[in-house]
Amino acid sequence: MIRYFRTFLIAAETLSFSAAGSRLGLTQSAVSTQIRRLEQELGCLLFERTGKSVTLSVAGSKLLPDATHLLELFETMKEQGKGPSDTAPIDLGAISTVQAMLLPKALVRFRREQPAIHVNIVPGMSVQLLTQVDARELDIAVMIKPRLGIPSDLKWITLMREHYVGIAPVGAPRELKALFEALPFIRYSRRSHGGQLVDRFLKRHGLWVKDGLELDEPSVILNMVSEGLGCSIIPGKLVPLAATPGVAVLPLPGPPLFREIGILVRLSALKRASAVALITSLTAEAGAGTAQ
């Protein structure tokens, strides 16, 4: 039921079930269902619905301060239950390419300073990790910068701009239009922000592709291209381009296409020396340029 109250607060802030869903990583239908169930439990309407727009009802306005206090109390209880902040585990979210290329060496740096701190690594796509940090299920997440802005109780720290490149089997056409006509296109999943960037790039340049496969793992896409299954456009810094045989790297036309990789952290987590040490290690490793 706590998550229903959190959904209620965000819907009250945005006055849109769709916008609340974007913040929470839920569909509009899921937000509507949670609100309806909460209304059933409370025995009152929290929102007035008019077409696709919603406004707080009189009852919803009266209950809003109590709902806010309830969540604050719940978060305080969670923090107290974790034990002393200098020994509590760190829950760290990370997208797949960060886990494979950046995170291992960053953790080596971190272990030198904080050998006793347990780090729980949680995989996920950026939209999921944003929701989990916002919901205090994660302390820190290394991810793609959110498009919808950063909530006021969170902080964004940029690590790098990761530029996209075209990739194809060696010997394939090097001009994109001819390449896409000759080979199937392996898509970086359009469910992710990174994949949506590729989709907009293709449309902007009027490039038609023959869809073959679609997945949310740039490193796996690279391996598939190496095996001759097709061509693709992927972010190129956090995957082993130079070490993967049989792959030609192609420049992309127009302004550089990139995604911003960084750290999303709760402001309260920055009070912990161990969390600051982990962020410092991630920042130092990204700056060292060891992820190729």
C-alpha positions as CSV (number, residue, x, y, z in Angstrom):
1,M,0.0,0.0,0.0
2,I,2.9,2.4,0.6
3,R,3.7,2.4,-3.1
4,Y,0.1,3.4,-3.8
5,F,0.6,6.5,-1.6
6,R,3.8,7.3,-3.4
7,T,1.9,7.1,-6.7
8,F,-0.8,9.4,-5.2
9,L,1.8,12.0,-4.3
10,I,3.5,12.0,-7.7
11,A,0.1,12.1,-9.5
12,A,-0.9,15.0,-7.2
13,E,2.3,16.8,-8.1
14,T,2.0,16.3,-11.9
15,L,-1.8,16.3,-12.2
16,S,-1.4,13.7,-14.8
17,F,-1.5,9.9,-14.6
18,S,0.6,9.7,-17.7
19,A,3.4,12.0,-16.4
20,A,3.3,10.2,-13.0
21,G,3.7,6.9,-14.9
22,S,6.8,8.3,-16.7
23,R,8.3,9.3,-13.3
24,L,7.6,5.9,-11.8
25,G,8.3,3.7,-14.8
26,L,4.7,2.6,-15.0
27,T,2.0,2.7,-17.6
28,Q,-0.8,5.2,-17.3
29,S,-3.2,2.3,-16.8
30,A,-1.1,1.0,-13.9
31,V,-1.1,4.4,-12.2
32,S,-4.9,4.6,-12.7
33,T,-5.3,1.1,-11.2
34,Q,-3.2,2.0,-8.1
35,I,-5.1,5.2,-7.5
36,R,-8.4,3.4,-7.8
37,R,-7.4,0.8,-5.3
38,L,-6.2,3.4,-2.9
39,E,-9.5,5.2,-3.3
40,Q,-11.3,2.0,-2.5
41,E,-9.2,1.5,0.7
42,L,-9.8,5.1,1.8
43,G,-13.4,5.1,0.8
44,C,-13.2,8.4,-1.1
45,L,-12.3,9.9,-4.5
46,L,-8.8,11.4,-4.5
47,F,-9.0,12.9,-8.0
48,E,-11.7,14.3,-10.3
49,R,-11.4,12.9,-13.8
50,T,-12.4,14.9,-16.8
51,G,-11.4,13.2,-20.0
52,K,-7.6,12.7,-19.9
53,S,-7.1,15.4,-17.2
54,V,-7.2,15.0,-13.5
55,T,-7.5,17.4,-10.6
56,L,-7.3,16.8,-6.8
57,S,-10.7,16.3,-5.2
58,V,-11.6,18.1,-2.0
59,A,-10.9,14.8,-0.1
60,G,-7.6,14.4,-2.0
61,S,-6.5,17.8,-1.0
62,K,-7.3,17.2,2.6
63,L,-5.4,13.8,2.6
64,L,-2.3,15.1,0.8
65,P,-0.4,16.4,3.9
66,D,-1.2,13.2,5.8
67,A,0.0,11.1,2.8
68,T,3.2,13.1,2.7
69,H,3.8,12.7,6.4
70,L,3.1,8.9,6.1
71,L,5.8,8.4,3.5
72,E,8.3,10.6,5.4
73,L,7.7,8.5,8.5
74,F,8.1,5.3,6.5
75,E,11.4,6.4,4.9
76,T,12.7,7.4,8.4
77,M,11.9,3.9,9.7
78,K,13.7,2.4,6.7
79,E,16.8,4.5,7.4
80,Q,16.8,3.6,11.1
81,G,16.4,-0.1,10.3
82,K,19.6,-0.1,8.1
83,G,21.9,0.4,11.1
84,P,24.8,2.8,11.4
85,S,25.4,4.6,8.1
86,D,29.1,4.0,8.0
87,T,28.6,0.2,7.9
88,A,25.3,-0.2,6.0
89,P,25.4,-1.9,2.6
90,I,25.2,0.3,-0.5
91,D,22.5,-0.6,-3.1
92,L,24.0,0.4,-6.4
93,G,22.0,0.2,-9.7
94,A,23.9,0.1,-13.1
95,I,23.0,-0.4,-16.7
96,S,24.6,-3.4,-18.4
97,T,27.5,-1.6,-20.2
98,V,28.5,0.1,-17.0
99,Q,28.5,-3.2,-15.2
100,A,30.7,-4.8,-17.8
101,M,33.3,-2.1,-18.5
102,L,33.4,0.7,-15.9
103,L,32.2,-0.8,-12.7
104,P,34.8,-3.5,-12.1
105,K,37.9,-1.2,-12.0
106,A,35.9,1.5,-10.1
107,L,35.2,-1.1,-7.5
108,V,38.9,-2.0,-7.2
109,R,39.5,1.7,-6.4
110,F,36.6,1.7,-3.9
111,R,37.8,-1.5,-2.1
112,R,41.2,0.2,-1.3
113,E,39.3,2.8,0.8
114,Q,36.3,0.8,2.0
115,P,37.2,-2.9,2.1
116,A,34.4,-3.8,4.6
117,I,31.4,-2.2,2.8
118,H,29.1,-4.6,1.1
119,V,27.9,-3.4,-2.3
120,N,24.7,-4.9,-3.7
121,I,24.7,-4.4,-7.5
122,V,21.2,-4.2,-9.1
123,P,20.9,-4.4,-13.0
124,G,18.3,-2.5,-14.9
125,M,17.5,-0.1,-17.7
126,S,17.8,3.6,-16.9
127,V,14.0,4.3,-16.5
128,Q,13.8,1.5,-14.0
129,L,16.8,2.6,-12.0
130,L,15.5,6.2,-11.8
131,T,12.3,4.9,-10.3
132,Q,14.2,2.8,-7.8
133,V,16.4,5.6,-6.7
134,D,13.4,7.9,-6.4
135,A,11.6,5.3,-4.4
136,R,14.7,4.9,-2.1
137,E,15.1,1.3,-3.1
138,L,18.6,2.2,-4.4
139,D,21.2,4.6,-3.0
140,I,23.0,5.3,-6.2
141,A,22.5,4.4,-9.9
142,V,24.9,4.7,-12.9
143,M,22.7,5.2,-15.9
144,I,21.7,7.4,-18.8
145,K,20.6,10.9,-17.9
146,P,16.8,11.1,-17.5
147,R,15.0,13.2,-20.1
148,L,12.3,14.4,-17.8
149,G,14.5,16.2,-15.2
150,I,15.9,15.3,-11.8
151,P,13.7,15.3,-8.7
152,S,14.7,17.9,-6.1
153,D,15.9,15.3,-3.6
154,L,18.3,13.6,-6.1
155,K,21.6,14.8,-7.6
156,W,23.0,14.1,-11.1
157,I,26.8,13.8,-11.6
158,T,27.9,13.5,-15.2
159,L,30.6,10.9,-15.9
160,M,30.9,10.9,-19.7
161,R,29.4,11.5,-23.1
162,E,29.3,8.2,-24.9
163,H,29.2,8.7,-28.7
164,Y,27.3,6.3,-31.0
165,V,29.0,4.6,-34.0
166,G,27.8,2.4,-36.8
167,I,29.1,-1.2,-36.8
168,A,29.1,-3.8,-39.5
169,P,30.8,-7.0,-40.5
170,V,34.2,-6.4,-42.1
171,G,33.7,-6.2,-45.9
172,A,30.1,-4.9,-45.7
173,P,29.3,-1.6,-47.5
174,R,30.6,1.5,-45.6
175,E,28.0,3.9,-46.7
176,L,25.0,3.7,-44.4
177,K,22.2,3.6,-47.0
178,A,23.9,0.8,-48.9
179,L,24.7,-1.0,-45.7
180,F,21.1,-0.9,-44.5
181,E,19.9,-2.2,-47.8
182,A,22.3,-5.1,-47.8
183,L,22.1,-6.3,-44.2
184,P,19.4,-6.8,-41.4
185,F,19.5,-4.1,-38.8
186,I,20.0,-5.1,-35.1
187,R,18.2,-2.5,-33.1
188,Y,19.3,-1.1,-29.8
189,S,15.9,-1.6,-28.0
190,R,13.5,1.3,-28.4
191,R,12.2,0.6,-24.9
192,S,15.3,2.3,-23.6
193,H,16.3,6.0,-23.9
194,G,19.5,5.0,-25.7
195,G,17.6,3.0,-28.3
196,Q,15.1,5.9,-28.8
197,L,18.1,8.1,-29.7
198,V,19.0,5.7,-32.5
199,D,15.4,5.6,-33.7
200,R,15.2,9.4,-33.9
201,F,18.6,9.5,-35.7
202,L,17.4,7.1,-38.4
203,K,14.2,9.1,-39.0
204,R,16.1,12.4,-39.0
205,H,18.4,11.2,-41.8
206,G,15.7,9.4,-43.7
207,L,17.4,6.0,-43.3
208,W,15.2,2.9,-43.8
209,V,16.4,-0.3,-42.2
210,K,15.4,-4.0,-42.4
211,D,14.7,-4.9,-38.8
212,G,16.2,-8.2,-37.8
213,L,16.7,-8.3,-34.0
214,E,16.1,-5.9,-31.2
215,L,17.6,-6.0,-27.7
216,D,18.9,-3.8,-24.9
217,E,22.5,-5.0,-24.6
218,P,25.0,-3.1,-26.8
219,S,27.8,-5.6,-26.0
220,V,25.6,-8.5,-27.2
221,I,24.7,-6.5,-30.3
222,L,28.4,-6.1,-31.0
223,N,29.0,-9.8,-30.8
224,M,26.1,-10.5,-33.1
225,V,27.5,-8.1,-35.7
226,S,30.9,-9.9,-35.3
227,E,29.1,-13.2,-36.2
228,G,27.7,-11.6,-39.3
229,L,24.0,-11.4,-38.2
230,G,23.6,-7.8,-39.3
231,C,24.7,-4.2,-38.7
232,S,23.8,-1.7,-36.0
233,I,24.2,1.6,-34.4
234,I,25.3,1.5,-30.7
235,P,27.0,3.6,-28.1
236,G,30.7,2.8,-28.6
237,K,32.7,3.8,-25.5
238,L,31.6,1.2,-23.0
239,V,31.8,-1.8,-25.3
240,P,35.0,-3.6,-26.4
241,L,35.1,-2.3,-30.1
242,A,38.8,-2.7,-30.6
243,A,38.9,-6.2,-29.1
244,T,36.0,-7.6,-31.1
245,P,37.1,-9.4,-34.3
246,G,35.4,-9.0,-37.7
247,V,33.7,-5.6,-36.9
248,A,34.2,-2.4,-38.9
249,V,33.4,0.9,-37.2
250,L,31.6,3.4,-39.3
251,P,31.2,7.2,-38.6
252,L,27.7,8.6,-38.4
253,P,26.7,11.7,-40.5
254,G,25.5,14.9,-38.9
255,P,26.1,16.3,-35.4
256,P,27.6,13.8,-32.9
257,L,25.0,11.4,-31.5
258,F,25.7,10.7,-27.9
259,R,24.1,9.7,-24.6
260,E,25.1,11.1,-21.2
261,I,26.2,8.6,-18.7
262,G,26.3,9.6,-15.0
263,I,25.5,9.0,-11.4
264,L,22.0,9.5,-9.9
265,V,22.2,9.7,-6.1
266,R,19.9,10.6,-3.3
267,L,21.1,13.7,-1.4
268,S,20.7,11.8,1.9
269,A,23.1,9.1,0.6
270,L,25.8,11.8,0.2
271,K,26.0,12.1,4.0
272,R,27.7,8.6,4.0
273,A,31.4,8.5,3.6
274,S,31.2,5.1,1.9
275,A,28.8,6.4,-0.7
276,V,31.0,9.4,-1.4
277,A,34.0,7.1,-1.8
278,L,32.1,5.0,-4.3
279,I,31.1,8.0,-6.3
280,T,34.7,9.3,-6.3
281,S,35.9,5.9,-7.5
282,L,33.4,5.9,-10.4
283,T,34.3,9.4,-11.4
284,A,38.0,8.7,-11.3
285,E,37.7,5.6,-13.4
286,A,35.5,7.3,-16.0
287,G,38.0,10.1,-16.2
288,A,40.9,7.7,-16.5
289,G,39.5,6.6,-19.8
290,T,40.0,2.9,-19.1
291,A,36.6,1.9,-20.6
292,Q,37.3,1.5,-24.3
